[in-house]
Amino acid sequence: MNAIYSEADYTAIVAQQRKRWLILSIPCVLLAAVLVVSLVVRLEWLTSLSTILIGITLIAGYDLFIKPLRGYARHLHNCLYGRTRECELPFIRLSENVDMVDGVRCRQLLCSDLDAKGRPYERLFYFDAEKQLPDIQPGATVHIVHHDLMVADITLA
């Protein structure tokens, strides 16, 4: 249904996320074994050190390796299975700047729309910076499928 994202993209991200959890759990299990040994032998400094290292490993590992994938997986899930809306609007431009929006690297996509009184204004959407925008000229009418402000699909109308 969506040309930009597919079920294969989502399953690949979820598989990569599971793999990273597994890789992160290996040093934590080893440190937990050291913690148990230090409790049995009653070495307070080793118990404290291993507890601190487990905490640092979990916090840093999650923040650096899992959180970005989790944000992107949530984005893909929303675009594929979430409540989406459709509209047809004249395309204005795609920004070259990359912003972080809900943990996803995006570029601003601007379209022209009319408010309730018929006055034109620029409507903002966010387009995934990892994906290639189809060849769309400014002024062309585009069909946009979006979840919140995130573009799930875009085609020429």
Residue, then its C-alpha position, 0 to 999 in steps of 0.5 A: m500500500n505504501a510506496i515509501y515504507s514496506e512490511a520488510d522495512y519494519t521487520a528488519i528494524v525490529a530484528q535489528q533491535r532484538k539483535r542489539w538487545l542481545i548484544l547489550s545483554i551479554p556484558c550485563v549477564l557477565l557483570a551480573a555473574v561478577l555481582v553474584v560472586s562478589l555477594v557470595v565472597r562478600l567483597e563490598w567494593l566489587t559489589s558496588l563496582s559491578t552494580i555501577l557498571i551494570g547501570i552504566t552499560l544498560i543506560a548508555g547501551y539503551d541510549l546509544f544503540i536501542k533508542p534510535l531504532r525504537g524511535y524509527a520502529r515506532h515511526l514505521h509502525n505508525c506509518l504502516y498501521g497507524r491512523t493516516r490521513e490523505c490530502e492533495l496539495p500543491f508542493i512548495r519545497l523540501s528543506e535541505n536541513v535535517d531535523m530530529v522529530d520524535g527520534v527520526r531524522c526528517r526534512q521539512l516538506l512544505c505544501s500550500d493549503l487554504d485555511a477556513k477563510g480561504r487564505p493560503y498558508e504553508r502546511l508543514f510535513y516531515f519527510d524521512a531523511e533516509k528516504q528519497l523523495p520522488d521527482i516532484q517539481p515545485g507547484a505540482t499537486v501531490h497526494i500525501v498520506h500522513h500520520d500526524l505530520m510524518v509523511a507515510d506516502i507521497t505521489l503525484a496527483 
